[in-house]
Amino acid sequence: MYYAIISEDVEDSLERRKGARGEHLARLEALRDQGRLLLAGPHPAIDAEDPGPAGFSGSLVVAEFPSLEEARAWADADPYVAAGVYREVTVKPFKAVLP
């Protein structure tokens, strides 16, 4: 089943994000390579493709996991969590309908 991992950043998270980005992306690429990643990306803090120094306000990952518990464990192990990027992470089931 798919699960949505919805993360909200702490204030001024950009430098923390930069420091952990490589490890964060490697984990997402592993999900992609396993055919389990539906989509992933950050939420720009302003209405712009490249928010520059405004940074990001959070992230969304939708990926397939065997259970809600395993999705939560994967989210808890995110390098952005360890780096203090996220202030809150919500994990919940997701049903893909369209396209």
Buried (B, 14 or more C-beta within 10 A) or exposed (E): EBBBBBBBBEEEBBEBBEBBBEEBEEBBEEBBEEEBBBEBEBBBBEEEEEBEEEBBBBBBBBBBBEEEEEBBEBBEEBBBBBBEBBEEBEBEEBEEEEE
